Amino acid sequence: MSVSAFTERIRSLAQHHDTAASEDAYAALRRHGFSAFERLSIPTPRHEEWKYTNVTSIFDGTLVIGATDAAQRPATSGAEITRALGADVIVLHVQNGRLQQDEHSVIEGVDLYDLRAGATTDDLQFLASIAKVDDHPFVALNTAVHDSTVVIHLHRNVHLERPIHVVCSADTTTSTQLHAPRVLVVAESGSSALIVESHHTVGEHAAVCVPVTEVVVQAGAHLQHVKIVADEGQGKHVGYTAATVARDATYASHVACLAGAFTRNDLVVQLIEPSASAILNGVSVLHGSEMADNHTVVDHRAPHCRSEELYKGVYDDRSVGVFNGKIFVQPHAQKTEAYQSSHALLLSDRARMNAKPQLEIWADDVKCSHGATTGQLNEEAVFYMQARGIDRAAAKALMTYAFAAEVVERFPHEGLRSLLEQHIAQKLEVSR
Amino acid sequence: MTPILEITNLHASIDGTEILKGINLTIQPGEVHAVMGPNGSGKSTLASVLAGREEYTVTEGTVVFHGHDLLDMSPEDRAREGLFLAFQYPVEIPGVSTANFLKSAVNAQRAHRGLSPLEPAEFLALMKERMALVEMNPAFLQRSLNEGFSGGEKKRNEIFQMAMLEPTLAILDETDSGLDIDALRIVANGVNAQRTPHNGMIVITHYQRLLNYIVPDVVHVLWNGRIVRTGGKDLALTLEERGYDWIKTESSVEA
């Protein structure tokens, strides 16, 4: 079994780690990760949360764990996003799981640094406080094998005008790679920023990326977080993002899956104090045998909070989409407003979509709604366009593009929007 | 003079049921033909077959459009060659703006004729000029096509699209349905402004009312898949007065 070979490698890594371990807090965290992973292991499709997405096939004993220091090529697809974010973008390169920057920099009230073993900063308190090591196999795995955390810490009332781009890439020229980027974002009260996280692979061998991003949005802060998985390479992605949102604060997540053989995103947002809000936008445009699975959780834990979620996907050929959207409204979370919709467009008879909205509402004075649709293009609309001289293929592409663009229009940053629109148009072969 | 359209013995069916049972109709340049008839007589089927809806099967007969076999062309080629169907129920297309839609349509037609795409500024000016024909607000250009438009706005939008595409043959399928008297007048004025000695129109309607505004040269009465009466514009008035029953009775006797 390939999974057992993989687990065995992790176990031996843990033993090696144990003997070399110091009493440092970071080392303790990693030990915690090892023991949790040992207990949770790689989930099989028998596990409810992994029913439609079989991860057992992508983990095997040949994966090389931990960054090598061989010459590493940057991904051109990453550079393209950086350019789209404009001249004043702040770029953080995370190569095979490690930030390519040794010094601790402070830019316009934002601390940017790599938190490693031996470090003693206040940010240690946040680490693994939001993404729970004991609850999720890939949070456990990431915690076990990652070797440092990229920290983005916005100080009180800092409004960062410059976008931050976290480029996570792996170079698999010499071997397969398991890489575990880890990012911690702390937005102190009254601060605001746009952070764009993107994932890439260069090289001929396979890469499996198990990133974890933790986001702390404190009172009155506004954080825009974009995640782009547009891997044209050999990368497979099993990512986890968790955020807590405090009083009067907003966390807006925007997820784009525009390419990639295997993409799983878990997104967990907790609204922990009154009047917190969350926005969750997601768009997937897939073809061939690509797969994207988006699991989202919005947990309303305080009264007067609001969440609005829109996920849309376009699936051609044999591609597969999964959407699992959970909304919890806890008993004391009165006056909650929670809205969720997910829509899928299937362009081929062989494409598949599994959609599962799940609402658990324990409070009685709430406004909640959800809607999930899966359908094909409206043939009457296609004919209408043909009757105006637009050929059938172009009519379909135009409508499909419009379907996906509705989500992209909600993304922040004009340059980024137009890049994503261009990508989608190219993929759908829309002439613009 | 070469006719714009020549329909000979056209038979068409849907799901095995014959709807058109031998239509003969010739349209010369500059002519407006009204096709009237009770519900279910085949009026909209005729429009659908001419526009190229796949659901209908032509079992017999020919349709020649500017000397070419119309039935052999795809719906988009028919449009590019100058045929225009104003839909009875215009379709809402979310996310595709009216402007973008028309740009695609007009440029597809221009490409078909070997012309380069219009410059954006030129195109915008043209759209604004043609919208004025049907008193449409330019704000509609940025809205999703027909989405949330009222019945009257949708019909005006159809005539605006017709003005952009300058068809040689326009088929107006119950363009008057759902219009109040003011909207009817606006739509009819927009249509009349597009009458030239070179193009032709088929105006399909249930009621004579529209024909007070768009005055036809020829009126046909369709019943049970055949044209059972052809006359001048007065025929429409007779129908308004006497209803369709006398036609049905007389046709049954003839049959």
Boltz contact constraints between the chains, C-beta under 6 A:
constraints:
  - contact:
      token1: [A, 380]
      token2: [B, 91]
      max_distance: 6.0
  - contact:
      token1: [A, 381]
      token2: [B, 91]
      max_distance: 6.0
  - contact:
      token1: [A, 381]
      token2: [B, 93]
      max_distance: 6.0
  - contact:
      token1: [A, 384]
      token2: [B, 91]
      max_distance: 6.0
  - contact:
      token1: [A, 386]
      token2: [B, 75]
      max_distance: 6.0
  - contact:
      token1: [A, 386]
      token2: [B, 76]
      max_distance: 6.0
  - contact:
      token1: [A, 387]
      token2: [B, 51]
      max_distance: 6.0
  - contact:
      token1: [A, 387]
      token2: [B, 75]
      max_distance: 6.0
  - contact:
      token1: [A, 387]
      token2: [B, 79]
      max_distance: 6.0
  - contact:
      token1: [A, 387]
      token2: [B, 85]
      max_distance: 6.0
  - contact:
      token1: [A, 388]
      token2: [B, 79]
      max_distance: 6.0
  - contact:
      token1: [A, 388]
      token2: [B, 105]
      max_distance: 6.0
  - contact:
      token1: [A, 389]
      token2: [B, 76]
      max_distance: 6.0
  - contact:
      token1: [A, 389]
      token2: [B, 79]
      max_distance: 6.0
  - contact:
      token1: [A, 389]
      token2: [B, 80]
      max_distance: 6.0
  - contact:
      token1: [A, 389]
      token2: [B, 105]
      max_distance: 6.0
  - contact:
      token1: [A, 389]
      token2: [B, 108]
      max_distance: 6.0
  - contact:
      token1: [A, 389]
      token2: [B, 109]
      max_distance: 6.0
  - contact:
      token1: [A, 390]
      token2: [B, 104]
      max_distance: 6.0
  - contact:
      token1: [A, 390]
      token2: [B, 105]
      max_distance: 6.0
  - contact:
      token1: [A, 390]
      token2: [B, 108]
      max_distance: 6.0
  - contact:
      token1: [A, 391]
      token2: [B, 76]
      max_distance: 6.0
  - contact:
      token1: [A, 398]
      token2: [B, 96]
      max_distance: 6.0
  - contact:
      token1: [A, 402]
      token2: [B, 95]
      max_distance: 6.0
  - contact:
      token1: [A, 402]
      token2: [B, 96]
      max_distance: 6.0
  - contact:
      token1: [A, 406]
      token2: [B, 95]
      max_distance: 6.0
